[in-house]
Amino acid sequence: MPPRTTRTPSAWFAPQRYLYKINYWLVTALFNVFPLPQFSGFRESFKFAGESADRRYSLLVFPEGLVNDTPDGRMAKFQPGIGLLAQNLQLPIIPMRLDGLAQMKQAHRRLAKPGEITVHIAAPITFPGHTPPAEITRRLESAIKQL
């Protein structure tokens, strides 16, 4: 198995770090995206998510919290932030799953062939405000696995 490359910018060569920062800001500005942090800065990101929802923007969250590099495309465990976000925003959640990306990545391709990627979409799920975030996370993970 080839050595795994790190995705940590601090371990990269200086020009590579600058290119990463430029790409990050371009994606953030052009596609109106923002990361949900895993270690710090939760309040600011969750506040921004809430303000975006109040402005009637749709939020798309990838609850695994990482780039899935498993060879078979198996889902990683969901991060607890999705439960906290769902509990605080009290919005319907539409479970979605993309199939076919692992095969595309194994072939080292960035563009999919027609019909190669399948998108599974389920009915919206709502949770009562008193549902614990861990329970929301578990139920969402289960719903997406069943798609």
GROMACS elastic network, one bead per residue, 0.5 to 0.9 nm:
[ bonds ]
;  ai    aj funct       b0    kb
    1     4     6  0.85087   500
    2     5     6  0.89932   500
    6     9     6  0.80037   500
    6    11     6  0.73862   500
    6    12     6  0.81797   500
    7    10     6  0.89104   500
    7    11     6  0.82187   500
    7    12     6  0.84644   500
    8    11     6  0.57889   500
    8    12     6  0.71834   500
    9    12     6  0.52769   500
    9    13     6  0.83822   500
    9    14     6  0.89253   500
    9    16     6  0.78269   500
    9    17     6  0.54796   500
    9    18     6  0.89508   500
    9    20     6  0.73109   500
    9    21     6  0.87673   500
   10    13     6  0.82084   500
   10    14     6  0.85559   500
   10    17     6  0.71197   500
   11    14     6  0.89273   500
   11    17     6  0.85219   500
   12    15     6  0.82299   500
   12    16     6  0.60784   500
   12    17     6  0.59951   500
   13    16     6  0.53223   500
   13    17     6  0.64077   500
   14    17     6  0.51202   500
   14    18     6  0.64733   500
   14    19     6  0.87576   500
   15    18     6  0.51320   500
   15    19     6  0.61729   500
   15    20     6  0.85636   500
   16    19     6  0.50819   500
   16    20     6  0.61312   500
   16    21     6  0.86986   500
   17    20     6  0.50325   500
   17    21     6  0.62981   500
   17    22     6  0.87209   500
   18    21     6  0.50659   500
   18    22     6  0.61937   500
   18    23     6  0.85466   500
   19    22     6  0.50686   500
   19    23     6  0.60427   500
   19    24     6  0.84555   500
   20    23     6  0.51033   500
   20    24     6  0.60258   500
   20    25     6  0.86888   500
   21    24     6  0.50054   500
   21    25     6  0.62600   500
   21    26     6  0.85728   500
   22    25     6  0.53065   500
   22    26     6  0.61187   500
   22    27     6  0.86054   500
   23    26     6  0.51041   500
   23    27     6  0.60706   500
   23    28     6  0.84290   500
   24    27     6  0.53335   500
   24    28     6  0.60668   500
   24    29     6  0.85817   500
   25    29     6  0.59773   500
   25    30     6  0.83654   500
   26    29     6  0.51975   500
   26    30     6  0.58081   500
   26    31     6  0.80641   500
   27    30     6  0.52952   500
   27    31     6  0.55393   500
   27    32     6  0.73730   500
   27    33     6  0.70451   500
   27    34     6  0.89060   500
   28    31     6  0.57328   500
   28    32     6  0.52640   500
   28    34     6  0.60505   500
   28    35     6  0.88569   500
   29    32     6  0.54008   500
   29    33     6  0.73174   500
   30    33     6  0.81434   500
   34    45     6  0.76972   500
   34    48     6  0.89110   500
   34    49     6  0.88427   500
   35    45     6  0.74023   500
   36    41     6  0.82125   500
   36    42     6  0.68921   500
   36    45     6  0.58992   500
   36    46     6  0.75609   500
   36    61     6  0.86040   500
   36    65     6  0.82097   500
   36    81     6  0.79254   500
   37    40     6  0.60042   500
   37    41     6  0.61778   500
   37    42     6  0.60326   500
   37    45     6  0.74070   500
   37    65     6  0.86789   500
   37    81     6  0.88690   500
   38    41     6  0.82770   500
   38    42     6  0.76783   500
   38    65     6  0.75991   500
   38    79     6  0.83931   500
   38    81     6  0.80454   500
   39    42     6  0.77457   500
   40    43     6  0.84059   500
   41    44     6  0.56997   500
   41    45     6  0.65105   500
   41    46     6  0.87166   500
   42    45     6  0.52995   500
   42    46     6  0.59171   500
   42    47     6  0.83177   500
   42    81     6  0.87225   500
   43    46     6  0.51677   500
   43    47     6  0.58482   500
   43    48     6  0.84319   500
   44    47     6  0.50760   500
   44    48     6  0.61222   500
   44    49     6  0.85857   500
   45    48     6  0.50615   500
   45    49     6  0.61237   500
   45    50     6  0.86024   500
   46    50     6  0.61205   500
   46    51     6  0.85766   500
   46    84     6  0.89554   500
   46    85     6  0.68693   500
   46    88     6  0.88006   500
   47    50     6  0.50621   500
   47    51     6  0.61579   500
   47    52     6  0.85279   500
   48    51     6  0.50359   500
   48    52     6  0.60298   500
   48    53     6  0.85370   500
   49    52     6  0.50579   500
   49    53     6  0.61735   500
   49    54     6  0.85957   500
   49    59     6  0.74081   500
   49    85     6  0.82997   500
   49    89     6  0.85385   500
   50    53     6  0.50663   500
   50    54     6  0.61266   500
   50    55     6  0.86601   500
   50    85     6  0.85565   500
   50    88     6  0.82670   500
   50    89     6  0.63744   500
   51    55     6  0.62987   500
   51    56     6  0.87446   500
   51    57     6  0.88734   500
   52    55     6  0.50875   500
   52    56     6  0.65164   500
   52    57     6  0.53999   500
   52    58     6  0.77055   500
   52    59     6  0.78345   500
   53    57     6  0.51113   500
   53    58     6  0.64504   500
   53    59     6  0.71287   500
   53    89     6  0.78643   500
   53    91     6  0.86271   500
   54    57     6  0.73508   500
   61    64     6  0.89333   500
   61    65     6  0.88978   500
   61    82     6  0.76110   500
   62    65     6  0.62777   500
   62    66     6  0.81819   500
   62    78     6  0.87015   500
   62    82     6  0.85175   500
   63    66     6  0.82953   500
   63    77     6  0.83619   500
   63    78     6  0.52069   500
   63    79     6  0.57749   500
   63    80     6  0.80771   500
   63    81     6  0.75139   500
   63    82     6  0.58568   500
   63   137     6  0.86382   500
   63   141     6  0.86003   500
   64    67     6  0.78896   500
   64    68     6  0.79459   500
   64    75     6  0.75944   500
   64    76     6  0.57191   500
   64    77     6  0.59414   500
   64    79     6  0.56485   500
   65    68     6  0.88853   500
   65    76     6  0.86319   500
   65    77     6  0.87768   500
   65    78     6  0.71425   500
   65    79     6  0.61354   500
   65    81     6  0.88990   500
   66    69     6  0.87453   500
   66    76     6  0.83181   500
   68    71     6  0.88010   500
   68    73     6  0.69676   500
   68    74     6  0.79883   500
   68    75     6  0.72974   500
   68    76     6  0.69323   500
   68   102     6  0.83545   500
   69    72     6  0.85797   500
   69    73     6  0.72157   500
   69    74     6  0.89062   500
   69   102     6  0.78515   500
   69   105     6  0.85953   500
   70    73     6  0.52586   500
   70    74     6  0.62430   500
   70    75     6  0.81776   500
   70    76     6  0.84654   500
   70   102     6  0.76256   500
   71    74     6  0.77827   500
   71   102     6  0.65906   500
   71   103     6  0.81917   500
   71   105     6  0.87005   500
   71   106     6  0.71863   500
   72   102     6  0.62241   500
   72   103     6  0.77092   500
   73    76     6  0.88567   500
   73    99     6  0.80272   500
   73   100     6  0.80223   500
   73   101     6  0.72681   500
   73   103     6  0.77766   500
   74   102     6  0.85492   500
   75    78     6  0.84017   500
   75   145     6  0.79576   500
   76    79     6  0.89886   500
   77   141     6  0.77728   500
   78    81     6  0.84567   500
   78    82     6  0.77225   500
   78   137     6  0.67506   500
   78   138     6  0.78381   500
   78   140     6  0.86234   500
   78   141     6  0.64666   500
   79    82     6  0.65146   500
   79    83     6  0.81984   500
   79   137     6  0.75113   500
   80    83     6  0.54877   500
   80    84     6  0.66982   500
   80    85     6  0.88744   500
   80   133     6  0.69832   500
   80   134     6  0.63408   500
   80   136     6  0.87686   500
   80   137     6  0.60961   500
   80   138     6  0.88603   500
   81    84     6  0.50615   500
   81    85     6  0.60254   500
   81    86     6  0.84640   500
   81   133     6  0.80250   500
   81   137     6  0.80722   500
   82    85     6  0.51028   500
   82    86     6  0.60226   500
   82    87     6  0.84822   500
   82   133     6  0.77492   500
   82   134     6  0.89794   500
   82   136     6  0.78550   500
   82   137     6  0.61412   500
   82   140     6  0.87242   500
   83    86     6  0.51277   500
   83    87     6  0.60129   500
   83    88     6  0.85373   500
   83   132     6  0.76521   500
   83   134     6  0.60113   500
   83   135     6  0.74005   500
   83   138     6  0.83269   500
   83   140     6  0.84278   500
   84    87     6  0.51439   500
   84    88     6  0.61125   500
   84    89     6  0.85223   500
   84   132     6  0.82403   500
   84   133     6  0.50270   500
   84   134     6  0.80242   500
   84   136     6  0.81968   500
   84   137     6  0.83310   500
   85    88     6  0.52815   500
   85    89     6  0.59958   500
   85    90     6  0.83052   500
   85   133     6  0.81670   500
   86    89     6  0.53790   500
   86    90     6  0.58030   500
   86    91     6  0.66849   500
   86    92     6  0.82488   500
   86    93     6  0.76746   500
   86   126     6  0.86372   500
   86   127     6  0.78203   500
   86   133     6  0.76047   500
   86   136     6  0.74565   500
   86   137     6  0.87089   500
   87    90     6  0.55805   500
   87    91     6  0.83302   500
   87   127     6  0.72999   500
   87   128     6  0.79000   500
   87   129     6  0.59361   500
   87   130     6  0.78158   500
   87   131     6  0.70803   500
   87   132     6  0.74937   500
   87   133     6  0.62083   500
   87   136     6  0.76766   500
   88    91     6  0.85955   500
   88   129     6  0.76879   500
   90   126     6  0.73999   500
   90   127     6  0.71257   500
   90   128     6  0.76706   500
   90   129     6  0.67040   500
   91   125     6  0.86859   500
   91   126     6  0.66574   500
   91   127     6  0.82344   500
   92   124     6  0.55995   500
   92   125     6  0.54011   500
   92   127     6  0.77560   500
   93   123     6  0.84137   500
   93   124     6  0.51515   500
   93   125     6  0.50703   500
   93   126     6  0.63114   500
   93   127     6  0.88174   500
   93   140     6  0.87161   500
   94   121     6  0.70500   500
   94   122     6  0.62087   500
   94   123     6  0.60770   500
   94   125     6  0.62897   500
   95   120     6  0.82034   500
   95   121     6  0.59961   500
   95   122     6  0.54390   500
   95   123     6  0.72317   500
   95   124     6  0.69024   500
   95   125     6  0.77124   500
   95   140     6  0.71628   500
   95   141     6  0.88680   500
   95   143     6  0.70087   500
   95   144     6  0.58816   500
   95   147     6  0.84610   500
   96   119     6  0.69787   500
   96   120     6  0.54471   500
   96   122     6  0.64370   500
   96   144     6  0.64750   500
   96   147     6  0.78716   500
   97   118     6  0.81386   500
   97   119     6  0.58256   500
   97   120     6  0.51033   500
   97   121     6  0.67621   500
   97   122     6  0.89968   500
   97   144     6  0.63685   500
   97   145     6  0.81952   500
   97   147     6  0.71489   500
   98   101     6  0.70584   500
   98   117     6  0.67153   500
   98   118     6  0.57061   500
   98   120     6  0.64014   500
   99   102     6  0.76246   500
   99   103     6  0.88821   500
   99   116     6  0.83036   500
   99   117     6  0.56550   500
   99   118     6  0.50555   500
   99   119     6  0.64765   500
   99   120     6  0.79259   500
  100   103     6  0.55486   500
  100   104     6  0.64820   500
  100   105     6  0.88675   500
  100   112     6  0.87772   500
  100   116     6  0.59096   500
  100   118     6  0.64383   500
  101   104     6  0.50206   500
  101   105     6  0.61238   500
  101   106     6  0.85776   500
  101   112     6  0.82121   500
  101   116     6  0.81481   500
  101   117     6  0.64961   500
  101   118     6  0.88630   500
  102   105     6  0.50730   500
  102   106     6  0.61029   500
  102   107     6  0.86427   500
  103   106     6  0.50362   500
  103   107     6  0.63231   500
  103   108     6  0.87279   500
  103   116     6  0.88064   500
  104   107     6  0.52012   500
  104   108     6  0.64471   500
  104   109     6  0.56480   500
  104   110     6  0.73153   500
  104   111     6  0.78883   500
  104   112     6  0.66765   500
  104   113     6  0.87947   500
  104   116     6  0.81152   500
  104   117     6  0.87027   500
  105   109     6  0.58583   500
  105   110     6  0.73157   500
  106   109     6  0.77211   500
  109   112     6  0.72554   500
  112   115     6  0.80476   500
  112   116     6  0.60852   500
  112   117     6  0.69320   500
  113   116     6  0.54051   500
  113   117     6  0.79343   500
  114   117     6  0.76884   500
  115   118     6  0.70329   500
  120   144     6  0.87302   500
  120   147     6  0.63012   500
  121   144     6  0.88300   500
  121   147     6  0.75116   500
  122   125     6  0.85958   500
  122   143     6  0.83443   500
  122   144     6  0.81944   500
  122   147     6  0.71252   500
  125   140     6  0.85410   500
  127   130     6  0.81626   500
  127   131     6  0.64598   500
  127   136     6  0.73333   500
  128   131     6  0.56380   500
  129   132     6  0.82788   500
  130   133     6  0.89798   500
  131   134     6  0.84648   500
  131   135     6  0.67024   500
  131   136     6  0.67614   500
  132   135     6  0.53341   500
  132   136     6  0.64538   500
  132   137     6  0.88202   500
  133   136     6  0.50167   500
  133   137     6  0.61497   500
  133   138     6  0.86053   500
  134   137     6  0.51021   500
  134   138     6  0.61791   500
  134   139     6  0.86411   500
  135   138     6  0.50621   500
  135   139     6  0.60704   500
  135   140     6  0.84977   500
  136   139     6  0.52020   500
  136   140     6  0.60575   500
  136   141     6  0.85222   500
  137   140     6  0.52529   500
  137   141     6  0.61503   500
  137   142     6  0.85944   500
  138   141     6  0.52175   500
  138   142     6  0.61784   500
  138   143     6  0.86502   500
  139   142     6  0.50486   500
  139   143     6  0.60691   500
  139   144     6  0.86348   500
  140   143     6  0.50277   500
  140   144     6  0.61901   500
  140   145     6  0.85692   500
  141   144     6  0.52955   500
  141   145     6  0.61933   500
  141   146     6  0.87392   500
  142   145     6  0.51416   500
  142   146     6  0.63213   500
  142   147     6  0.89997   500
  143   146     6  0.52544   500
  143   147     6  0.66718   500
  144   147     6  0.53137   500
